[in-house]
């Protein structure tokens, strides 16, 4: 048996003779449950059979060798997979245990597809779990209430690479500290007082026999005191020290951010009315103001809203192009009739215009519309192919001219033709359209595909080629970007931060959210808005909660429809919040989040249903607070909000330079306040 001590944590590993398993231990009052050291998913390349191997049995040779603070576990020749060797190194370092894993495959027939990073199963009477969905989420009392989470990394549901399990004593930080952002799948299951972490690395060369590789990064297990915020600071230590996607900051923050956009506090989005050619093709989940109001609504309502708010405003414009939504992508030019004239009028009134393009997907039946360059003769060469040889695509309900439903094929960034097309498209849009930037849909939302297209130069299946490819694509696009233009993308997968000025955080509407992404990346990229449209369009309480939360999470407010200008209750609530955010635009440009204050109030929380297609309930505190600090000036600002129609008594406890402070105050209805410390 091998024992590992890191900080005040203990972890035991058992050598059964034919494999290794976690046997026991204690980490901040959480017990380590018996479980296999790792799990492997493999494939027979001849028969296509998929099978699984565990690290705790079936190996003809299992040895452990310790030198100093390192122990090497070596397993060879599993009874189901001869010629396979797995080497795992445990290294103790202060309060942490660092784990490296390497796979050597000499089998002429079998291939490794996936393997888990070694992470123990934990049990405790009560514990909370942090996982990296959207802004970050916490499952309270997860062992009793249960949690099932599964998501590929990097994308919208797995934006970062760390987890944390903790109780009132402290917890365990689980960081997959990989600066290449290689593809992975994270699976977390909590039930019956236990939490099991299956954090899979997608194998380089998966699907081909004799694929040998090292798991990217290091698995870091570190004992800590605190909660999700302290765990986030541990992850930030890694990001700041090793990740090239973190932009460099000057005295005012990012030096490549156009000054104008640092001071825009509010965004709107909408869908320009369809033309007869576009037919009935529209987004499923986003209502359009153009469905209700007259044809000039998309112009006039935005101008009126800007005037009433009294601040700058940006406009994310959908359906500006001649082609239908989700059809005939990526042929976005020319613009539809009337767009240029409307955009010019909006810009004359001080509204920034940023149109949509999809920068990941190609509609597979675009040849039916007569395009000389189409998917059948060009796009197919960049298509992603799975390990069974099939082209991967996503079905959508929108229809082509010939009545086919849309099939959008994600394009692997290994394909140079895609780089050339997106670069040419963005350059032509800037040169021919009256716009202030471009929205590149899907890049930080779409999961990295496990591409096995034999035409491509990258190794099949897993690796870092997807992230590196889209980073390189945007490097080429940004090289031709005018300095006053603003580029942003969908959602917030971390490795694309340096590629964009902003992330559209529209999906930050989950239950159990915490501002972990803001704590790690605040000031390094702008976070734009939340979705209060669709099923939440008439939920005024949710709208108020979203606006206030945007302030506390360091987000820019809005991304709603401009038709809120027609709502007396919205316009009574909104303007003071937007103006406060505008006042602190330069402050937030280079600000970092401090540990969120503890807020007590006489007003109870309210509960509402989830937005979009999500199912969990959303808790809406009526009184909330956040603490931010400017990196350059060290100025700290405590932001306090009351979104209720009632006055509130509040007690806010926060920490300044390690010293606890308490503020007791009365908050009028709809109050938003900044206290400079």
DAHUKA-V351742 format. One record per backbone hydrogen bond with DSSP energy under -1.0 kcal/mol. CO is the residue of the C=O (numbers start at 1). NH is the residue of the N-H. E is the energy in kcal/mol with one decimal. If there is no record, write none. Layout:
# DAHUKA-V351742
co->CO nh->NH e->E
co->CO nh->NH e->E
This chain:
# DAHUKA-V351742
co->2 nh->13 e->-2.7
co->4 nh->11 e->-2.4
co->6 nh->9 e->-1.8
co->9 nh->6 e->-1.8
co->10 nh->26 e->-1.2
co->11 nh->4 e->-2.6
co->12 nh->23 e->-2.6
co->13 nh->2 e->-2.9
co->14 nh->21 e->-1.8
co->18 nh->59 e->-2.2
co->19 nh->16 e->-2.8
co->20 nh->37 e->-1.6
co->21 nh->14 e->-3.2
co->22 nh->35 e->-1.8
co->24 nh->12 e->-2.8
co->25 nh->32 e->-1.9
co->26 nh->10 e->-2.5
co->27 nh->30 e->-1.8
co->30 nh->27 e->-2.9
co->31 nh->123 e->-2.1
co->35 nh->22 e->-2.5
co->38 nh->55 e->-2.3
co->39 nh->116 e->-2.1
co->40 nh->53 e->-2.5
co->41 nh->113 e->-2.9
co->41 nh->114 e->-1.8
co->42 nh->51 e->-2.1
co->43 nh->111 e->-2.7
co->44 nh->48 e->-2.6
co->49 nh->44 e->-2.6
co->51 nh->42 e->-3.1
co->53 nh->40 e->-2.9
co->55 nh->20 e->-2.8
co->58 nh->79 e->-2.8
co->61 nh->76 e->-2.1
co->63 nh->74 e->-2.6
co->65 nh->72 e->-3.0
co->67 nh->70 e->-1.8
co->69 nh->92 e->-1.9
co->70 nh->67 e->-2.7
co->71 nh->90 e->-2.8
co->72 nh->65 e->-2.0
co->73 nh->88 e->-2.9
co->74 nh->63 e->-2.5
co->75 nh->86 e->-2.6
co->76 nh->61 e->-1.3
co->77 nh->60 e->-1.8
co->78 nh->81 e->-1.7
co->81 nh->78 e->-1.2
co->83 nh->106 e->-2.8
co->84 nh->77 e->-2.2
co->85 nh->104 e->-3.0
co->86 nh->75 e->-2.4
co->87 nh->102 e->-2.5
co->88 nh->73 e->-3.5
co->89 nh->100 e->-2.1
co->90 nh->71 e->-2.5
co->91 nh->98 e->-3.2
co->93 nh->96 e->-1.8
co->94 nh->7 e->-1.1
co->95 nh->223 e->-1.9
co->96 nh->93 e->-2.9
co->97 nh->221 e->-2.6
co->98 nh->91 e->-2.3
co->99 nh->219 e->-2.5
co->100 nh->89 e->-2.6
co->101 nh->215 e->-2.2
co->102 nh->87 e->-2.7
co->103 nh->213 e->-2.0
co->104 nh->85 e->-2.7
co->107 nh->210 e->-1.0
co->109 nh->45 e->-2.5
co->110 nh->210 e->-1.3
co->111 nh->43 e->-2.7
co->113 nh->203 e->-3.0
co->114 nh->41 e->-2.8
co->115 nh->201 e->-3.1
co->121 nh->33 e->-2.9
co->122 nh->195 e->-2.6
co->123 nh->31 e->-2.6
co->127 nh->142 e->-1.6
co->128 nh->166 e->-2.1
co->129 nh->139 e->-2.8
co->130 nh->164 e->-1.5
co->131 nh->133 e->-1.3
co->131 nh->137 e->-2.6
co->132 nh->159 e->-2.1
co->133 nh->136 e->-3.2
co->135 nh->517 e->-2.5
co->136 nh->514 e->-2.6
co->137 nh->131 e->-2.4
co->139 nh->129 e->-2.0
co->141 nh->144 e->-1.0
co->141 nh->145 e->-2.7
co->142 nh->146 e->-2.4
co->143 nh->193 e->-2.5
co->147 nh->190 e->-2.9
co->149 nh->188 e->-3.0
co->151 nh->186 e->-3.0
co->153 nh->184 e->-1.8
co->155 nh->158 e->-1.1
co->156 nh->134 e->-1.7
co->158 nh->155 e->-1.4
co->159 nh->494 e->-2.0
co->161 nh->176 e->-3.0
co->163 nh->174 e->-2.7
co->164 nh->130 e->-3.1
co->165 nh->172 e->-2.8
co->166 nh->128 e->-3.0
co->170 nh->167 e->-2.8
co->171 nh->224 e->-2.3
co->172 nh->165 e->-1.9
co->173 nh->222 e->-2.2
co->174 nh->163 e->-2.5
co->175 nh->177 e->-1.2
co->175 nh->220 e->-3.3
co->176 nh->178 e->-1.7
co->177 nh->218 e->-1.2
co->178 nh->181 e->-1.3
co->183 nh->202 e->-1.6
co->184 nh->153 e->-2.5
co->185 nh->200 e->-3.1
co->186 nh->151 e->-2.2
co->187 nh->198 e->-3.0
co->188 nh->149 e->-2.6
co->189 nh->196 e->-3.0
co->190 nh->147 e->-2.0
co->191 nh->194 e->-2.0
co->193 nh->124 e->-1.9
co->194 nh->191 e->-1.7
co->195 nh->122 e->-2.2
co->196 nh->189 e->-2.3
co->198 nh->187 e->-2.0
co->199 nh->117 e->-2.6
co->200 nh->185 e->-2.1
co->201 nh->115 e->-1.7
co->203 nh->206 e->-1.4
co->203 nh->462 e->-2.3
co->205 nh->208 e->-1.9
co->213 nh->103 e->-3.3
co->218 nh->177 e->-2.5
co->219 nh->99 e->-2.3
co->220 nh->175 e->-2.7
co->221 nh->97 e->-2.9
co->222 nh->173 e->-3.1
co->224 nh->171 e->-2.9
co->227 nh->231 e->-2.0
co->228 nh->232 e->-2.2
co->229 nh->233 e->-1.8
co->230 nh->234 e->-1.5
co->231 nh->235 e->-1.9
co->232 nh->236 e->-2.5
co->233 nh->237 e->-1.7
co->234 nh->238 e->-1.2
co->235 nh->239 e->-2.5
co->236 nh->240 e->-3.1
co->237 nh->241 e->-1.5
co->238 nh->242 e->-2.3
co->239 nh->243 e->-2.0
co->243 nh->246 e->-1.3
co->250 nh->253 e->-1.4
co->253 nh->250 e->-3.6
co->260 nh->263 e->-1.0
co->265 nh->557 e->-1.9
co->266 nh->314 e->-1.8
co->267 nh->559 e->-3.5
co->268 nh->316 e->-3.1
co->270 nh->318 e->-2.9
co->278 nh->281 e->-1.7
co->288 nh->291 e->-1.9
co->289 nh->292 e->-1.8
co->289 nh->293 e->-2.2
co->294 nh->297 e->-2.0
co->296 nh->299 e->-1.6
co->296 nh->300 e->-2.7
co->297 nh->301 e->-1.9
co->299 nh->303 e->-1.8
co->300 nh->304 e->-2.3
co->301 nh->305 e->-2.3
co->302 nh->306 e->-2.4
co->303 nh->307 e->-2.0
co->304 nh->308 e->-2.1
co->305 nh->309 e->-2.5
co->306 nh->310 e->-2.1
co->313 nh->352 e->-2.2
co->314 nh->268 e->-2.3
co->315 nh->354 e->-2.6
co->316 nh->270 e->-1.6
co->317 nh->356 e->-1.9
co->318 nh->272 e->-2.3
co->320 nh->336 e->-2.6
co->324 nh->327 e->-1.5
co->328 nh->331 e->-2.1
co->329 nh->363 e->-1.8
co->330 nh->332 e->-1.5
co->334 nh->322 e->-2.1
co->336 nh->339 e->-1.7
co->338 nh->342 e->-2.1
co->339 nh->343 e->-3.1
co->340 nh->344 e->-2.5
co->341 nh->345 e->-1.9
co->342 nh->346 e->-2.2
co->343 nh->347 e->-2.6
co->344 nh->348 e->-2.2
co->345 nh->349 e->-1.0
co->346 nh->351 e->-2.4
co->347 nh->350 e->-1.9
co->352 nh->315 e->-2.8
co->353 nh->436 e->-3.7
co->354 nh->317 e->-1.8
co->355 nh->439 e->-2.9
co->357 nh->441 e->-3.2
co->360 nh->411 e->-3.0
co->362 nh->409 e->-2.8
co->363 nh->366 e->-1.3
co->365 nh->368 e->-1.6
co->366 nh->369 e->-1.5
co->367 nh->370 e->-2.0
co->374 nh->378 e->-2.1
co->374 nh->379 e->-1.5
co->375 nh->380 e->-2.7
co->378 nh->381 e->-1.6
co->379 nh->382 e->-1.8
co->382 nh->412 e->-3.0
co->384 nh->392 e->-2.5
co->385 nh->452 e->-3.5
co->386 nh->389 e->-2.2
co->390 nh->386 e->-2.7
co->394 nh->408 e->-2.6
co->398 nh->406 e->-2.7
co->400 nh->403 e->-1.7
co->404 nh->400 e->-2.7
co->406 nh->396 e->-2.6
co->407 nh->364 e->-2.6
co->408 nh->394 e->-2.3
co->409 nh->362 e->-2.0
co->410 nh->384 e->-1.1
co->412 nh->415 e->-2.0
co->415 nh->418 e->-1.3
co->415 nh->419 e->-1.0
co->416 nh->420 e->-2.4
co->417 nh->421 e->-2.0
co->418 nh->422 e->-2.4
co->419 nh->423 e->-2.3
co->420 nh->424 e->-2.4
co->421 nh->425 e->-2.8
co->422 nh->426 e->-2.4
co->423 nh->427 e->-2.1
co->424 nh->428 e->-2.4
co->425 nh->429 e->-2.4
co->426 nh->430 e->-2.1
co->427 nh->431 e->-1.7
co->428 nh->432 e->-1.9
co->429 nh->433 e->-2.1
co->433 nh->435 e->-1.7
co->436 nh->486 e->-1.6
co->438 nh->488 e->-1.8
co->439 nh->357 e->-2.0
co->441 nh->359 e->-1.6
co->442 nh->445 e->-1.5
co->442 nh->446 e->-3.6
co->444 nh->493 e->-1.4
co->445 nh->156 e->-1.7
co->449 nh->451 e->-1.6
co->451 nh->461 e->-1.9
co->453 nh->456 e->-1.8
co->460 nh->205 e->-2.1
co->463 nh->183 e->-2.1
co->464 nh->468 e->-2.5
co->465 nh->469 e->-2.3
co->466 nh->470 e->-2.3
co->467 nh->471 e->-2.4
co->468 nh->472 e->-2.3
co->469 nh->473 e->-2.4
co->470 nh->474 e->-2.3
co->471 nh->475 e->-1.8
co->472 nh->476 e->-1.9
co->473 nh->477 e->-2.0
co->474 nh->478 e->-3.2
co->475 nh->479 e->-1.3
co->477 nh->480 e->-1.1
co->478 nh->481 e->-1.0
co->482 nh->485 e->-1.9
co->486 nh->438 e->-1.6
co->487 nh->501 e->-2.5
co->487 nh->502 e->-1.3
co->488 nh->440 e->-3.0
co->489 nh->504 e->-3.1
co->493 nh->496 e->-1.5
co->494 nh->497 e->-1.9
co->496 nh->499 e->-1.1
co->497 nh->500 e->-1.1
co->501 nh->526 e->-2.2
co->502 nh->489 e->-1.6
co->503 nh->505 e->-1.0
co->503 nh->528 e->-2.9
co->504 nh->491 e->-2.2
co->505 nh->508 e->-1.9
co->506 nh->531 e->-2.2
co->507 nh->509 e->-2.3
co->512 nh->138 e->-2.7
co->514 nh->516 e->-1.7
co->515 nh->519 e->-1.9
co->516 nh->520 e->-2.0
co->517 nh->521 e->-3.1
co->518 nh->522 e->-1.9
co->521 nh->524 e->-2.2
co->526 nh->503 e->-3.0
co->527 nh->556 e->-3.6
co->528 nh->505 e->-1.1
co->533 nh->536 e->-1.9
co->534 nh->537 e->-1.6
co->536 nh->539 e->-1.4
co->538 nh->540 e->-1.3
co->539 nh->543 e->-1.9
co->540 nh->544 e->-2.5
co->541 nh->545 e->-2.4
co->542 nh->546 e->-2.5
co->543 nh->547 e->-2.3
co->544 nh->548 e->-2.4
co->545 nh->549 e->-2.6
co->546 nh->550 e->-2.1
co->547 nh->551 e->-1.4
co->548 nh->552 e->-1.9
co->549 nh->553 e->-2.7
co->550 nh->555 e->-2.5
co->556 nh->529 e->-2.6
co->557 nh->267 e->-1.9
co->558 nh->530 e->-2.0
co->560 nh->269 e->-2.2
co->561 nh->564 e->-1.1
co->562 nh->565 e->-2.0
co->563 nh->566 e->-1.8
co->564 nh->567 e->-1.8
co->567 nh->571 e->-2.2
co->568 nh->572 e->-1.3
co->569 nh->573 e->-1.6
co->570 nh->574 e->-3.0
co->574 nh->577 e->-1.0
co->574 nh->578 e->-1.9
co->575 nh->579 e->-2.6
co->576 nh->580 e->-1.9
co->577 nh->581 e->-2.2
co->578 nh->582 e->-2.2
co->579 nh->583 e->-2.0
co->580 nh->584 e->-1.4
co->582 nh->585 e->-1.5
co->584 nh->588 e->-2.6
co->585 nh->589 e->-1.2
co->587 nh->590 e->-1.2
co->588 nh->591 e->-1.4
co->590 nh->631 e->-3.1
co->592 nh->629 e->-2.5
co->598 nh->653 e->-2.7
co->600 nh->651 e->-2.7
co->606 nh->620 e->-3.7
co->608 nh->618 e->-3.0
co->611 nh->614 e->-2.0
co->618 nh->608 e->-2.1
co->620 nh->606 e->-2.1
co->622 nh->643 e->-2.3
co->624 nh->641 e->-2.5
co->626 nh->639 e->-2.6
co->627 nh->594 e->-2.8
co->628 nh->637 e->-2.6
co->629 nh->592 e->-2.9
co->630 nh->634 e->-1.7
co->635 nh->630 e->-2.7
co->636 nh->677 e->-3.1
co->637 nh->628 e->-2.2
co->638 nh->675 e->-3.0
co->639 nh->626 e->-2.0
co->640 nh->673 e->-3.0
co->641 nh->624 e->-1.9
co->644 nh->670 e->-1.7
co->648 nh->667 e->-3.1
co->649 nh->602 e->-1.5
co->650 nh->665 e->-2.4
co->651 nh->600 e->-2.4
co->652 nh->663 e->-2.8
co->653 nh->598 e->-2.7
co->654 nh->661 e->-3.5
co->656 nh->659 e->-2.0
co->659 nh->656 e->-2.5
co->661 nh->654 e->-2.4
co->663 nh->652 e->-3.0
co->665 nh->650 e->-2.8
co->667 nh->648 e->-2.5
co->668 nh->671 e->-1.0
co->671 nh->642 e->-2.8
co->673 nh->640 e->-2.7
co->675 nh->638 e->-2.9
